[in-house]
Amino acid sequence: MKHHGYAQTPPLGWNSWDCYGASVTEEEVRGNADYMAEHLKPHGWEYVVVDIQWYEPGAYSSRYRPFVPLEMDEYSRLIPAANRFPSAADGGGFRELAAYVHGLGLKFGIHIMRGIPRQAVHADTKLLGTEATARQIAHTNSICPWNTDMYGVDPSKEGAQAYYDSLFELYADWGVDYVKVDDIADSRLYGYHEGEVELIRQAIENSGRDMVLSLSPGPAHVDKAEHLIANANLWRMTDDYWDHWFLLRGMFERCEAWAPHVGPGHFPDCDMLPLGRIGIRSVDGGDEDRMTRFTRDEQVTMMTLWSLFRSPLMFGGELRSNDEWTLSLLTNDEVLAVSRDGSDPRPLPQRAEDPDGIRIWTSRRPDGGLNVGLFNLGDEPAEISLALGEIASAPDARVRDLWARQDVAAPEGLLRAELPPHGSRLFAVTN
């Protein structure tokens, strides 16, 4: 499928939501892009993504202001609020900001909501490329339960494809490389909107620009996997994920369900990494401006699972506030290679001899070896012993600790590890 070529490996980037909610400004985006270019680009990080409501002049946090006027052009398309994005004045849109990001050797992304602005429908404004109007393509019973910006689009209506084509034509003109579409993928509560997913897929192809497509929120349902793979690059398999251990622990079950559907160009998404300084102007997650609540062991466990599973890695914190520890999590090239080059992620069956809470995950390495993650999901320290013969073709295989970046011994063909509560180890095992 053509669109799989837009993201053959899991995207690595920064998203503004975890630290700024709906209120990020151009200065903050540029500042985080500068940091990424200097510190993270050499390690493969490349996407800078402006999250929700960049078109809302009065946005101040992750709390949405209901039914407020939004910035919109004459063709019912939302455009950046110039008071927050000064380079967008006079119809500039995101062209200048995207060009700045591209000038750093990075890629630019935006968040959008599914559908058409309610204010366009109420005013029955024009659409580009069709005689139909906003009111004629709207599905006014299809609304987002947590945000009042949009009505859904009825895919059966004349003009529906033209409207989405006009959106992505605009985004292509701005220089957008990545689009996160919200209120579209949650099969559990709000519905999986297959028709609009297909309109968006076609609109990206019609735009002539390669754009990675990410669908939110989750949980997407596994029985939609074939349709998701056929239309998207990424899709959320969870609701918004924050820095709580119970959410991280629960991700192991979700990853197990979705592991068979991970492949080049299509990646189930564990959601953003709530690391570093978050909650600056985002009140979601149950706290205020803070450094992540995850312990260091939990942070390593999260990065290890995301990398083995090949989830996209989207850092949610304010990059310029990173300490050396946080930066070290993002710049370990041996761990990042597990995400980039691994394949066939899978959990091993739980073994009777292991303490409760022990999990073992593997993925294949391009050199024929295995990446092996050992996890302790329990609240007490645990020791694990794994015979290399169980996972490798030779009991004398070479073992390397990827977080420590050093080879380690496996006497008598046994890989032994002491794991702290909520802790993990990540190894490369090669013959």
C-alpha positions as CSV (number, residue, x, y, z in Angstrom):
1,M,0.0,0.0,0.0
2,K,1.4,3.3,-1.1
3,H,0.9,5.1,2.2
4,H,2.9,2.6,4.1
5,G,5.9,4.1,2.4
6,Y,5.3,7.4,4.2
7,A,6.5,5.9,7.5
8,Q,8.3,2.6,7.0
9,T,9.6,2.8,10.6
10,P,7.8,4.2,13.7
11,P,7.8,8.0,13.7
12,L,9.8,9.7,16.4
13,G,8.9,13.2,17.4
14,W,7.5,15.8,19.8
15,N,3.8,16.7,20.4
16,S,2.6,19.8,22.2
17,W,-0.4,18.2,24.1
18,D,1.2,16.8,27.3
19,C,2.8,20.1,28.2
20,Y,0.6,22.8,26.6
21,G,-2.8,21.3,26.0
22,A,-4.7,23.3,23.4
23,S,-2.8,26.5,24.0
24,V,0.7,26.1,22.5
25,T,2.2,29.1,20.8
26,E,4.5,29.6,17.8
27,E,7.4,30.6,20.0
28,E,7.0,27.4,22.0
29,V,6.8,25.3,18.8
30,R,9.9,26.9,17.4
31,G,11.8,26.5,20.7
32,N,11.1,22.8,20.9
33,A,12.0,22.4,17.2
34,D,15.3,24.1,17.9
35,Y,16.0,21.7,20.8
36,M,15.1,18.7,18.7
37,A,17.4,19.8,15.8
38,E,20.3,20.3,18.2
39,H,19.9,17.3,20.6
40,L,17.6,14.7,19.1
41,K,17.8,14.9,15.3
42,P,21.1,13.0,15.2
43,H,19.3,10.1,16.9
44,G,16.4,9.9,14.4
45,W,13.9,12.2,16.0
46,E,12.2,14.3,13.3
47,Y,8.5,15.2,13.8
48,V,7.3,18.5,15.4
49,V,3.5,18.2,15.9
50,V,1.2,21.1,16.9
51,D,-1.7,19.5,18.8
52,I,-5.4,20.5,19.0
53,Q,-7.1,23.8,18.6
54,W,-4.4,25.9,16.9
55,Y,-7.4,27.7,15.4
56,E,-8.8,28.8,18.8
57,P,-7.6,32.3,19.7
58,G,-8.5,32.1,23.4
59,A,-7.3,28.6,24.2
60,Y,-5.5,28.6,27.6
61,S,-5.1,24.9,28.7
62,S,-6.4,21.5,27.9
63,R,-9.8,22.6,29.0
64,Y,-11.8,23.5,25.8
65,R,-13.9,26.6,25.7
66,P,-17.3,25.4,24.3
67,F,-19.0,27.1,21.3
68,V,-16.5,29.9,20.9
69,P,-15.6,31.5,17.5
70,L,-12.8,29.8,15.6
71,E,-10.5,31.2,13.0
72,M,-11.8,30.0,9.6
73,D,-11.3,30.9,5.9
74,E,-14.0,31.5,3.3
75,Y,-14.1,27.9,2.4
76,S,-15.0,26.5,5.8
77,R,-11.4,25.5,6.6
78,L,-9.9,26.2,10.0
79,I,-6.7,28.3,10.0
80,P,-4.2,29.2,12.7
81,A,-5.0,31.9,15.3
82,A,-2.7,34.7,14.4
83,N,-2.5,35.9,18.0
84,R,-0.8,32.6,18.9
85,F,0.9,32.0,15.6
86,P,2.0,35.5,14.3
87,S,3.4,34.1,11.1
88,A,-0.1,32.9,10.1
89,A,-1.4,36.5,9.8
90,D,-2.8,37.7,6.4
91,G,-3.6,34.2,5.3
92,G,-0.1,32.8,5.8
93,G,-1.4,29.7,7.6
94,F,1.4,27.4,8.8
95,R,3.6,28.0,5.7
96,E,6.2,30.0,7.5
97,L,6.3,27.8,10.6
98,A,6.5,24.6,8.5
99,A,9.3,26.2,6.5
100,Y,11.2,27.0,9.7
101,V,10.9,23.4,10.9
102,H,11.9,22.1,7.5
103,G,14.9,24.4,7.6
104,L,16.1,22.6,10.7
105,G,16.0,19.3,8.8
106,L,12.8,18.2,10.6
107,K,9.2,17.5,9.6
108,F,6.0,19.4,10.6
109,G,2.7,18.0,11.8
110,I,-0.7,19.2,13.0
111,H,-3.7,17.8,14.8
112,I,-7.2,18.2,13.4
113,M,-10.7,17.1,14.5
114,R,-12.8,14.9,12.3
115,G,-15.5,16.8,10.4
116,I,-16.5,20.3,9.5
117,P,-16.7,23.3,11.8
118,R,-20.1,23.8,13.4
119,Q,-19.9,27.5,12.8
120,A,-19.5,26.8,9.1
121,V,-22.6,24.6,9.1
122,H,-24.6,27.2,11.0
123,A,-23.6,29.9,8.6
124,D,-23.8,27.5,5.6
125,T,-20.5,28.7,4.2
126,K,-19.0,27.8,0.9
127,L,-16.7,24.8,0.1
128,L,-13.9,24.7,-2.4
129,G,-14.3,22.6,-5.5
130,T,-18.0,21.9,-5.2
131,E,-21.4,23.7,-5.4
132,A,-22.3,22.0,-2.1
133,T,-22.2,24.0,1.1
134,A,-21.1,23.2,4.6
135,R,-24.7,22.5,5.8
136,Q,-25.3,20.1,2.9
137,I,-22.4,17.8,3.8
138,A,-22.7,17.9,7.6
139,H,-23.8,15.0,9.7
140,T,-25.2,17.0,12.6
141,N,-26.0,14.0,14.7
142,S,-22.3,12.9,14.6
143,I,-20.6,15.0,17.2
144,C,-17.6,14.7,19.5
145,P,-18.8,14.3,23.1
146,W,-15.8,16.2,24.6
147,N,-15.2,19.0,22.1
148,T,-17.8,21.3,20.4
149,D,-15.8,22.5,17.4
150,M,-17.1,20.1,14.7
151,Y,-19.9,18.2,13.2
152,G,-19.1,15.0,11.4
153,V,-19.2,14.8,7.6
154,D,-21.6,12.5,5.9
155,P,-19.5,10.5,3.4
156,S,-22.6,9.8,1.2
157,K,-23.2,13.5,0.5
158,E,-22.1,15.2,-2.7
159,G,-19.3,17.5,-1.8
160,A,-17.9,15.4,1.1
161,Q,-14.8,14.3,-0.7
162,A,-14.3,17.8,-2.2
163,Y,-14.3,19.3,1.3
164,Y,-11.7,16.9,2.6
165,D,-9.7,17.3,-0.6
166,S,-9.7,21.1,0.1
167,L,-8.4,20.6,3.6
168,F,-5.5,18.4,2.6
169,E,-4.8,20.6,-0.5
170,L,-4.3,23.5,2.0
171,Y,-2.2,21.4,4.3
172,A,0.0,20.3,1.4
173,D,0.4,24.0,0.5
174,W,1.5,24.7,4.0
175,G,4.1,21.9,3.9
176,V,2.5,19.5,6.5
177,D,4.1,16.1,6.7
178,Y,2.0,14.5,9.5
179,V,-1.7,14.8,10.4
180,K,-3.2,13.5,13.6
181,V,-7.0,13.2,13.2
182,D,-9.0,13.1,16.4
183,D,-12.5,11.8,17.3
184,I,-12.3,9.1,14.7
185,A,-10.8,5.8,15.9
186,D,-12.4,5.0,19.3
187,S,-14.5,1.9,18.6
188,R,-15.6,1.5,22.2
189,L,-17.4,4.7,23.1
190,Y,-17.6,7.2,20.3
191,G,-17.5,5.0,17.1
192,Y,-15.0,4.2,14.4
193,H,-15.8,6.4,11.5
194,E,-14.8,4.3,8.6
195,G,-16.4,6.5,5.9
196,E,-14.5,9.6,7.0
197,V,-11.3,7.6,7.4
198,E,-11.6,6.6,3.7
199,L,-12.4,10.2,2.7
200,I,-9.2,11.4,4.5
201,R,-7.1,8.6,3.0
202,Q,-8.3,9.6,-0.5
203,A,-7.8,13.3,0.2
204,I,-4.1,12.7,1.2
205,E,-3.5,10.8,-2.0
206,N,-5.3,13.6,-4.0
207,S,-3.1,16.2,-2.4
208,G,0.0,15.0,-4.0
209,R,2.0,15.3,-0.8
210,D,3.2,12.4,1.4
211,M,1.6,12.8,4.8
212,V,1.7,10.4,7.7
213,L,-1.8,9.7,9.0
214,S,-2.4,9.1,12.7
215,L,-5.8,8.3,14.1
216,S,-7.1,9.1,17.6
217,P,-8.3,8.5,20.2
218,G,-8.4,4.9,21.3
219,P,-9.0,2.3,22.0
220,A,-9.3,1.2,18.4
221,H,-10.8,-2.3,18.2
222,V,-8.7,-5.2,16.9
223,D,-11.5,-6.3,14.6
224,K,-10.9,-3.1,12.7
225,A,-7.2,-3.9,12.1
226,E,-7.5,-4.7,8.4
227,H,-9.3,-1.4,7.7
228,L,-6.9,0.6,9.8
229,I,-3.9,-0.9,8.0
230,A,-5.4,-0.2,4.6
231,N,-5.9,3.5,5.4
232,A,-3.7,4.8,8.2
233,N,-0.1,4.7,9.4
234,L,-0.8,4.9,13.1
235,W,-3.8,4.4,15.3
236,R,-4.3,4.7,19.0
237,M,-5.0,1.5,20.9
238,T,-5.7,3.4,24.1
239,D,-7.5,6.5,25.5
240,D,-5.2,9.4,26.5
241,Y,-2.2,7.9,28.4
242,W,-0.7,9.7,31.3
243,D,2.0,9.1,33.9
244,H,0.2,6.6,36.1
245,W,1.6,3.1,36.7
246,F,-1.7,1.4,36.3
247,L,-1.9,2.8,32.8
248,L,1.6,1.6,32.0
249,R,0.9,-1.9,33.4
250,G,-2.4,-2.1,31.4
251,M,-0.5,-1.3,28.2
252,F,1.1,-4.8,28.2
253,E,-2.2,-6.4,27.6
254,R,-3.1,-4.0,24.9
255,C,0.3,-4.6,23.2
256,E,-0.3,-8.3,23.3
257,A,-3.6,-8.0,21.5
258,W,-2.2,-5.7,18.8
259,A,1.3,-7.3,18.3
260,P,0.2,-9.4,15.2
261,H,-0.7,-6.1,13.4
262,V,2.6,-4.3,13.7
263,G,4.5,-4.0,10.4
264,P,6.3,-1.6,8.1
265,G,4.2,1.5,7.6
266,H,1.5,0.6,10.0
267,F,1.9,0.8,13.8
268,P,-0.6,0.5,16.6
269,D,0.1,3.5,18.8
270,C,0.6,3.3,22.6
271,D,0.2,7.2,22.7
272,M,2.6,9.8,23.7
273,L,5.5,9.5,26.2
274,P,4.6,11.6,29.3
275,L,8.2,12.2,30.2
276,G,10.2,15.2,31.3
277,R,8.3,18.4,32.2
278,I,4.6,18.1,31.5
279,G,1.3,19.7,32.6
280,I,2.5,23.2,32.1
281,R,-0.8,24.3,30.7
282,S,-2.4,20.9,30.4
283,V,-4.6,19.9,33.3
284,D,-5.3,16.4,32.0
285,G,-3.6,13.6,33.8
286,G,-4.7,14.8,37.2
287,D,-1.9,17.3,38.1
288,E,-0.3,20.6,37.3
289,D,3.1,21.7,36.0
290,R,5.4,18.9,37.0
291,M,8.1,16.5,36.1
292,T,6.7,13.1,35.2
293,R,5.4,11.1,38.1
294,F,6.9,7.9,36.7
295,T,9.9,6.7,38.6
296,R,13.1,6.2,36.7
297,D,12.5,2.4,36.6
298,E,9.0,3.0,35.2
299,Q,10.4,5.4,32.6
300,V,12.8,2.8,31.4
301,T,10.1,0.2,31.4
302,M,7.9,2.4,29.2
303,M,10.6,3.2,26.7
304,T,11.6,-0.5,26.6
305,L,8.0,-1.7,25.9
306,W,7.3,1.1,23.3
307,S,10.6,0.2,21.5
308,L,10.1,-3.5,21.5
309,F,6.5,-3.2,20.4
310,R,7.5,-0.6,17.8
311,S,5.0,2.0,18.9
312,P,5.6,5.5,17.6
313,L,7.7,7.5,20.0
314,M,6.1,10.9,20.6
315,F,7.7,12.9,23.4
316,G,5.1,14.9,25.4
317,G,7.2,17.1,27.6
318,E,8.7,20.6,27.2
319,L,12.0,19.6,25.6
320,R,13.9,22.7,26.7
321,S,13.3,21.6,30.4
322,N,14.9,18.2,29.9
323,D,17.5,17.1,32.5
324,E,20.4,14.8,31.6
325,W,18.4,11.7,32.7
326,T,15.5,12.5,30.4
327,L,17.8,13.3,27.5
328,S,19.6,10.0,28.0
329,L,16.3,8.1,27.5
330,L,15.9,9.7,24.1
331,T,19.4,9.4,22.8
332,N,20.4,5.8,23.4
333,D,20.9,4.7,19.8
334,E,21.0,1.0,20.7
335,V,17.6,1.2,22.2
336,L,16.2,3.3,19.4
337,A,17.5,0.8,16.9
338,V,15.1,-1.8,18.5
339,S,12.2,0.5,17.6
340,R,13.6,1.3,14.1
341,D,14.9,-2.0,13.0
342,G,13.0,-4.6,15.0
343,S,10.2,-6.8,13.6
344,D,7.7,-9.4,14.8
345,P,7.3,-8.1,18.4
346,R,5.6,-10.7,20.6
347,P,5.3,-11.7,24.3
348,L,6.6,-15.1,25.4
349,P,4.1,-17.3,27.2
350,Q,4.2,-16.8,31.0
351,R,6.3,-19.4,32.7
352,A,5.2,-21.3,35.8
353,E,8.6,-20.8,37.4
354,D,8.5,-17.0,37.2
355,P,7.4,-14.8,40.0
356,D,4.0,-13.1,39.5
357,G,4.2,-10.1,37.4
358,I,7.1,-11.2,35.2
359,R,6.7,-10.6,31.5
360,I,9.1,-11.4,28.6
361,W,8.9,-9.8,25.2
362,T,11.0,-10.3,22.1
363,S,11.5,-8.9,18.7
364,R,13.6,-9.9,15.8
365,R,16.9,-8.2,14.9
366,P,18.1,-7.6,11.4
367,D,21.3,-9.6,12.2
368,G,19.2,-12.7,13.0
369,G,19.3,-12.3,16.7
370,L,16.6,-11.3,19.2
371,N,15.8,-8.2,21.3
372,V,14.7,-9.5,24.7
373,G,12.8,-7.4,27.3
374,L,12.5,-8.6,30.8
375,F,9.8,-6.8,32.9
376,N,8.7,-6.9,36.5
377,L,5.2,-5.6,36.8
378,G,5.0,-6.5,40.4
379,D,5.5,-4.3,43.5
380,E,8.4,-6.3,44.9
381,P,11.9,-7.0,43.5
382,A,12.1,-10.1,41.5
383,E,14.8,-12.3,40.0
384,I,14.5,-14.0,36.6
385,S,16.6,-16.7,35.0
386,L,16.2,-17.4,31.3
387,A,18.0,-20.1,29.4
388,L,19.4,-18.8,26.2
389,G,18.5,-22.0,24.5
390,E,14.8,-21.1,25.0
391,I,15.1,-18.0,22.8
392,A,18.3,-18.4,20.7
393,S,19.7,-21.2,18.5
394,A,22.9,-21.5,20.5
395,P,23.3,-21.5,24.3
396,D,26.5,-19.6,24.0
397,A,24.9,-16.6,22.3
398,R,26.4,-13.1,22.8
399,V,24.3,-11.0,25.2
400,R,24.4,-7.2,25.3
401,D,22.6,-4.9,27.8
402,L,21.2,-2.2,25.5
403,W,20.5,0.4,28.2
404,A,23.9,0.0,29.8
405,R,25.5,-0.3,26.3
406,Q,27.8,-3.1,27.3
407,D,28.2,-6.9,26.8
408,V,27.2,-9.0,29.7
409,A,28.0,-12.6,30.7
410,A,25.5,-15.5,30.6
411,P,27.3,-18.2,32.6
412,E,26.1,-21.7,31.8
413,G,23.8,-20.3,29.1
414,L,21.6,-18.6,31.6
415,L,20.6,-14.9,31.4
416,R,19.9,-13.8,34.9
417,A,18.5,-10.4,36.0
418,E,17.4,-8.8,39.2
419,L,14.5,-6.5,38.5
420,P,13.3,-3.8,40.8
421,P,9.5,-3.2,41.2
422,H,8.1,-1.9,37.9
423,G,11.6,-2.3,36.4
424,S,13.0,-3.9,33.2
425,R,16.1,-4.9,31.3
426,L,16.6,-4.9,27.6
427,F,19.1,-7.2,25.9
428,A,20.3,-8.1,22.4
429,V,20.9,-11.8,22.0
430,T,23.0,-12.7,18.9
431,N,24.6,-16.0,17.9
